[in-house]
Amino acid sequence: MTLTEVSGRGRQRGIPLKWGSKEYRLDFLPKMKIEVVVIDEDVSSVVNAICKGAKTGEIGDGKIFVIPIENAIRVRTGDSGTSAV
């Protein structure tokens, strides 16, 4: 698992900020990007756990993208496939 602090925007459309008498719009909001690689058999349970923990019912709960990983190689040992995960 990798956690990365990122900036982005979805349907929130940014937030208005005031500095003195001027108003600015911050289009990118701070977000947390989580990348998880799991074996195929665990995908559903991991997706369900993330949804259960992250869902507030409000805009900004996030999105989950499930993509195939062709292979994984542990550089230190040379292991590949599921043994590298």
DSSP file (Angstrom, degrees, kcal/mol; ACC not computed):
  #  RESIDUE AA STRUCTURE BP1 BP2  ACC     N-H-->O    O-->H-N    N-H-->O    O-->H-N    TCO  KAPPA ALPHA  PHI   PSI    X-CA   Y-CA   Z-CA
    1    1 A M              0   0    0      0, 0.0     2,-0.4     0, 0.0    35,-0.2   0.000 360.0 360.0 360.0 139.6    0.0    0.0    0.0
    2    2 A T  E     -A   35   0A   0     33,-2.4    33,-2.8     2,-0.0     2,-0.5  -0.998 360.0-161.6-129.0 130.5    1.2    3.5   -0.8
    3    3 A L  E     -A   34   0A   0     -2,-0.4     2,-0.4    31,-0.2    31,-0.2  -0.947  13.3-179.3-110.7 130.7   -0.3    6.7    0.5
    4    4 A T  E     -A   33   0A   0     29,-2.6    29,-3.2    -2,-0.5     2,-0.6  -0.996  27.0-132.4-132.8 131.3    0.4   10.0   -1.3
    5    5 A E  E     +A   32   0A   0     -2,-0.4     2,-0.2    27,-0.2    27,-0.2  -0.733  43.2 165.7 -79.6 123.1   -0.7   13.5   -0.5
    6    6 A V  E     -A   31   0A   0     25,-2.5    25,-3.2    -2,-0.6     2,-0.4  -0.779  33.9-126.5-131.2 172.4   -2.0   14.9   -3.8
    7    7 A S  E     +A   30   0A   0     -2,-0.2     2,-0.3    23,-0.2    21,-0.1  -0.963  44.7 127.9-120.5 143.2   -4.0   17.9   -5.1
    8    8 A G  E     -A   29   0A   0     21,-2.2    21,-3.8    -2,-0.4     2,-0.3  -0.953  39.3-125.7-169.4-173.2   -7.0   17.5   -7.4
    9    9 A R        +     0   0    0     -2,-0.3     2,-0.1    19,-0.2    19,-0.1  -0.984  21.8 163.9-154.5 145.5  -10.6   18.3   -8.0
   10   10 A G  S >  S-     0   0    0     -2,-0.3     3,-0.8    49,-0.0    49,-0.0  -0.021  73.5 -34.8-125.1-127.5  -13.7   16.4   -8.6
   11   11 A R  T 3  S+     0   0    0      1,-0.2    48,-0.1    -2,-0.1    -2,-0.0   0.495 114.6  87.8 -82.2  -2.9  -17.3   17.7   -8.4
   12   12 A Q  T 3  S-     0   0    0      1,-0.1    -1,-0.2    15,-0.1    -3,-0.0   0.773  82.0-148.1 -66.4 -24.4  -16.5   19.9   -5.4
   13   13 A R    <   -     0   0    0     -3,-0.8    15,-0.1    14,-0.1    -2,-0.1   0.735  45.0 -82.2  62.6  27.0  -15.5   22.7   -7.9
   14   14 A G        -     0   0    0     13,-0.3    13,-0.2    11,-0.1    15,-0.1  -0.106  52.5 -85.8  77.7-177.1  -12.9   24.1   -5.6
   15   15 A I  E     -B   26   0B   0     11,-1.9    11,-3.0    13,-0.1     2,-0.3  -0.987  30.7-118.9-133.7 142.9  -13.3   26.5   -2.7
   16   16 A P  E     -B   25   0B   0      0, 0.0     2,-0.4     0, 0.0     9,-0.2  -0.617  30.3-170.4 -80.2 139.8  -13.5   30.3   -2.6
   17   17 A L  E     -B   24   0B   0      7,-3.5     7,-3.6    -2,-0.3     2,-0.4  -0.968  10.6-146.7-127.5 145.4  -10.8   32.1   -0.6
   18   18 A K  E     +B   23   0B   0     -2,-0.4     2,-0.4     5,-0.2     5,-0.2  -0.938  14.0 179.4-113.5 136.3  -10.6   35.8    0.3
   19   19 A W  E >   -B   22   0B   0      3,-2.7     3,-1.8    -2,-0.4     2,-0.4  -0.925  69.7 -46.9-132.7 106.7   -7.3   37.7    0.7
   20   20 A G  T 3  S-     0   0    0     -2,-0.4     0, 0.0     1,-0.3     0, 0.0  -0.557 121.9 -24.6  67.0-126.7   -8.0   41.3    1.6
   21   21 A S  T 3  S+     0   0    0     -2,-0.4     2,-0.3    -3,-0.1    -1,-0.3   0.447 121.8  89.4 -97.5  -1.0  -10.7   42.6   -0.6
   22   22 A K  E <   -B   19   0B   0     -3,-1.8    -3,-2.7     0, 0.0     2,-0.4  -0.717  63.9-145.6-100.1 148.1  -10.1   40.1   -3.4
   23   23 A E  E     -B   18   0B   0     -2,-0.3     2,-0.3    -5,-0.2    -5,-0.2  -0.933  16.0-173.6-112.9 135.4  -11.6   36.7   -3.8
   24   24 A Y  E     -B   17   0B   0     -7,-3.6    -7,-3.5    -2,-0.4     2,-0.5  -0.842  18.1-135.3-121.0 158.6   -9.7   33.8   -5.3
   25   25 A R  E     -B   16   0B   0     -2,-0.3     2,-0.9    -9,-0.2   -11,-0.1  -0.973   7.7-151.7-119.0 122.4  -10.9   30.3   -6.2
   26   26 A L  E     -B   15   0B   0    -11,-3.0   -11,-1.9    -2,-0.5    -2,-0.0  -0.818  15.1-178.6 -92.6 105.6   -8.7   27.3   -5.3
   27   27 A D        +     0   0    0     -2,-0.9     2,-0.5   -13,-0.2   -13,-0.3   0.778  63.8  63.5 -79.5 -26.7   -9.6   24.8   -7.9
   28   28 A F        -     0   0    0    -15,-0.1   -19,-0.2   -19,-0.1   -13,-0.1  -0.867  69.5-163.8-103.7 130.9   -7.3   22.0   -6.6
   29   29 A L  E     -A    8   0A   0    -21,-3.8   -21,-2.2    -2,-0.5     2,-0.2  -0.809  29.8 -98.4-110.0 150.1   -8.1   20.6   -3.2
   30   30 A P  E     +A    7   0A   0      0, 0.0     2,-0.3     0, 0.0   -23,-0.2  -0.469  51.9 169.3 -67.6 136.3   -5.8   18.5   -1.0
   31   31 A K  E     -A    6   0A   0    -25,-3.2   -25,-2.5    -2,-0.2     2,-0.5  -0.897  33.1-122.1-140.5 167.6   -6.6   14.8   -1.3
   32   32 A M  E     -A    5   0A   0     -2,-0.3     2,-0.5   -27,-0.2   -27,-0.2  -0.975  19.9-156.6-116.9 126.2   -5.1   11.5   -0.3
   33   33 A K  E     -A    4   0A   0    -29,-3.2   -29,-2.6    -2,-0.5     2,-0.5  -0.900   8.4-166.7-103.6 126.8   -4.3    8.9   -3.0
   34   34 A I  E     -A    3   0A   0     -2,-0.5     2,-0.5   -31,-0.2   -31,-0.2  -0.960   2.8-169.1-116.0 124.8   -4.1    5.3   -1.9
   35   35 A E  E     +A    2   0A   0    -33,-2.8   -33,-2.4    -2,-0.5     2,-0.4  -0.966   9.7 176.0-115.5 125.4   -2.6    2.7   -4.1
   36   36 A V        -     0   0    0     -2,-0.5     2,-0.5   -35,-0.2    -2,-0.0  -0.994  15.2-161.7-130.9 131.6   -3.1   -1.0   -3.1
   37   37 A V        +     0   0    0     -2,-0.4     2,-0.3    48,-0.1    -2,-0.0  -0.967  23.4 163.3-113.4 123.0   -2.0   -4.0   -5.1
   38   38 A V        -     0   0    0     -2,-0.5     5,-0.1     2,-0.0     2,-0.1  -0.900  42.6 -91.7-133.4 161.6   -3.8   -7.3   -4.1
   39   39 A I    >>  -     0   0    0     -2,-0.3     3,-2.1     1,-0.1     4,-0.5  -0.395  46.4-104.6 -70.8 155.2   -4.2  -10.7   -5.6
   40   40 A D  G >4 S+     0   0    0      1,-0.3     3,-1.2     2,-0.2     4,-0.4   0.828 118.2  59.4 -51.1 -40.1   -7.4  -11.2   -7.7
   41   41 A E  G 34 S+     0   0    0      1,-0.2     4,-0.3     2,-0.1    -1,-0.3   0.732 107.0  47.6 -65.2 -21.7   -9.2  -13.2   -5.0
   42   42 A D  G <> S+     0   0    0     -3,-2.1     4,-2.3     1,-0.1    -1,-0.2   0.482  83.4  94.2 -97.9  -4.0   -8.9  -10.2   -2.5
   43   43 A V  H <X S+     0   0    0     -3,-1.2     4,-2.8    -4,-0.5     5,-0.2   0.930  85.7  46.9 -57.7 -50.8  -10.1   -7.4   -4.8
   44   44 A S  H  > S+     0   0    0     -4,-0.4     4,-2.5     1,-0.2    -1,-0.2   0.912 113.9  46.7 -60.7 -44.7  -13.8   -7.5   -3.8
   45   45 A S  H  > S+     0   0    0     -4,-0.3     4,-2.1     2,-0.2    -1,-0.2   0.876 114.1  48.0 -68.1 -35.7  -13.1   -7.6   -0.1
   46   46 A V  H  X S+     0   0    0     -4,-2.3     4,-2.4     2,-0.2    -2,-0.2   0.928 112.7  48.2 -68.6 -44.8  -10.5   -4.8   -0.3
   47   47 A V  H  X S+     0   0    0     -4,-2.8     4,-2.5    -5,-0.2    -2,-0.2   0.923 112.9  48.9 -60.3 -44.4  -12.9   -2.6   -2.4
   48   48 A N  H  X S+     0   0    0     -4,-2.5     4,-2.5    -5,-0.2    -1,-0.2   0.896 110.7  50.3 -63.3 -40.4  -15.7   -3.3    0.1
   49   49 A A  H  X S+     0   0    0     -4,-2.1     4,-2.2     2,-0.2    -1,-0.2   0.908 111.7  47.6 -65.4 -41.8  -13.6   -2.5    3.1
   50   50 A I  H  X S+     0   0    0     -4,-2.4     4,-2.3     2,-0.2     5,-0.2   0.933 113.1  48.4 -64.7 -45.3  -12.4    0.8    1.5
   51   51 A C  H  X S+     0   0    0     -4,-2.5     4,-1.9     1,-0.2    -2,-0.2   0.920 112.1  49.3 -60.2 -44.4  -16.0    1.8    0.6
   52   52 A K  H  < S+     0   0    0     -4,-2.5    -1,-0.2     1,-0.2    -2,-0.2   0.901 116.8  41.3 -62.9 -41.4  -17.3    0.9    4.1
   53   53 A G  H  < S+     0   0    0     -4,-2.2    -1,-0.2    -5,-0.2    -2,-0.2   0.778 121.8  38.8 -78.4 -26.9  -14.5    3.0    5.7
   54   54 A A  H  < S+     0   0    0     -4,-2.3     2,-0.3    -5,-0.2    -2,-0.2   0.655  84.7 109.1-100.2 -17.5  -14.6    6.0    3.4
   55   55 A K     <  +     0   0    0     -4,-1.9    -4,-0.0    -5,-0.2     7,-0.0  -0.456  20.2 151.9 -74.2 122.4  -18.3    6.5    2.6
   56   56 A T        -     0   0    0     -2,-0.3    -1,-0.2     2,-0.3     3,-0.1   0.496  58.9-119.4-114.4 -15.5  -19.9    9.6    4.2
   57   57 A G  S    S+     0   0    0      1,-0.4     2,-0.2     0, 0.0    -2,-0.1   0.451  78.7 112.1  87.8   0.9  -22.5   10.0    1.5
   58   58 A E  S >  S-     0   0    0      1,-0.1     3,-1.2     0, 0.0    -1,-0.4  -0.672  81.3 -87.7-104.6 159.4  -21.1   13.5    0.7
   59   59 A I  T 3  S+     0   0    0     -2,-0.2    -1,-0.1     1,-0.2   -49,-0.0  -0.434 112.7  44.1 -60.3 136.5  -19.4   14.7   -2.4
   60   60 A G  T 3   +     0   0    0      2,-0.1    -1,-0.2    -2,-0.1     3,-0.1   0.446  65.8 126.3 105.4   2.0  -15.7   14.1   -2.1
   61   61 A D    <   -     0   0    0     -3,-1.2     2,-0.2     1,-0.2    -2,-0.1   0.767  69.6-127.9 -63.1 -23.5  -15.8   10.5   -0.7
   62   62 A G        -     0   0    0      2,-0.0     2,-0.3    -7,-0.0    -1,-0.2  -0.494  13.5 -92.0 110.1-178.2  -13.5    9.5   -3.6
   63   63 A K        -     0   0    0     -2,-0.2     2,-0.5    -3,-0.1     0, 0.0  -0.956  19.3-143.3-136.6 154.4  -13.3    7.0   -6.4
   64   64 A I        -     0   0    0     -2,-0.3     2,-0.5     2,-0.0    -2,-0.0  -0.988  11.5-165.5-120.6 127.7  -11.8    3.5   -6.7
   65   65 A F        -     0   0    0     -2,-0.5     2,-0.6     2,-0.0    -2,-0.0  -0.964   5.2-158.6-112.3 124.3  -10.3    2.4   -9.9
   66   66 A V        +     0   0    0     -2,-0.5    -2,-0.0   -19,-0.0   -23,-0.0  -0.911  21.0 169.4-104.7 118.1   -9.6   -1.3  -10.3
   67   67 A I        -     0   0    0     -2,-0.6     2,-0.2     0, 0.0    -2,-0.0  -0.934  35.2-105.9-128.4 150.7   -6.9   -2.0  -12.9
   68   68 A P        -     0   0    0      0, 0.0     2,-0.6     0, 0.0    -2,-0.0  -0.497  22.0-149.7 -75.5 144.3   -5.1   -5.1  -13.9
   69   69 A I        -     0   0    0     -2,-0.2     3,-0.1     1,-0.1   -32,-0.0  -0.972   3.0-159.3-110.0 120.3   -1.4   -5.5  -12.8
   70   70 A E        -     0   0    0     -2,-0.6     2,-0.3     1,-0.2    -1,-0.1   0.881  67.2 -20.9 -70.5 -38.2    0.4   -7.7  -15.4
   71   71 A N        -     0   0    0     10,-0.1     2,-0.4     2,-0.0    -1,-0.2  -0.984  51.8-146.1-163.5 161.6    3.3   -8.6  -13.0
   72   72 A A        -     0   0    0     -2,-0.3     9,-1.6    -3,-0.1     2,-0.4  -0.998  12.5-167.5-135.7 138.2    5.1   -7.6   -9.9
   73   73 A I  B     -C   80   0C   0     -2,-0.4     2,-0.8     7,-0.2     7,-0.2  -0.991  17.2-143.0-129.0 125.7    8.8   -8.1   -9.2
   74   74 A R     >  -     0   0    0      5,-2.7     4,-3.0    -2,-0.4     5,-0.3  -0.798  15.5-155.6 -84.9 113.2   10.5   -7.7   -5.8
   75   75 A V  T  4 S+     0   0    0     -2,-0.8    -1,-0.2     1,-0.2     5,-0.0   0.887  86.0  56.0 -59.7 -43.9   13.8   -6.1   -6.8
   76   76 A R  T  4 S+     0   0    0      1,-0.2    -1,-0.2    -3,-0.1    -2,-0.0   0.892 125.8  17.5 -59.1 -43.5   15.7   -7.3   -3.7
   77   77 A T  T  4 S-     0   0    0     -3,-0.3    -2,-0.2     2,-0.1    -1,-0.2   0.641  95.0-123.1-106.4 -18.3   14.9  -11.0   -4.2
   78   78 A G     <  +     0   0    0     -4,-3.0    -3,-0.1     1,-0.3     6,-0.1   0.439  56.8 153.4  84.9  -1.0   13.8  -11.3   -7.8
   79   79 A D        -     0   0    0     -5,-0.3    -5,-2.7     4,-0.1     2,-0.3  -0.282  22.0-170.9 -58.6 146.9   10.5  -12.9   -6.8
   80   80 A S  B >   +C   73   0C   0     -7,-0.2     3,-0.8    -3,-0.1    -7,-0.2  -0.908  39.2  19.2-137.7 168.1    7.7  -12.3   -9.2
   81   81 A G  G >> S-     0   0    0     -9,-1.6     3,-1.5    -2,-0.3     4,-0.7  -0.424 122.2 -16.6  73.8-148.7    4.0  -12.8   -9.4
   82   82 A T  G >4 S+     0   0    0      1,-0.3     3,-0.5     2,-0.2    -1,-0.2   0.771 132.4  63.9 -65.5 -26.0    1.9  -13.2   -6.3
   83   83 A S  G <4 S+     0   0    0     -3,-0.8    -1,-0.3     1,-0.2    -2,-0.2   0.732 101.1  52.6 -70.4 -19.3    5.0  -14.0   -4.2
   84   84 A A  G <4        0   0    0     -3,-1.5    -1,-0.2   -12,-0.2    -2,-0.2   0.671 360.0 360.0 -85.3 -18.3    6.2  -10.5   -4.9
   85   85 A V    <<        0   0    0     -4,-0.7    -1,-0.2    -3,-0.5    -2,-0.2   0.460 360.0 360.0 -82.4 360.0    3.0   -8.9   -3.7
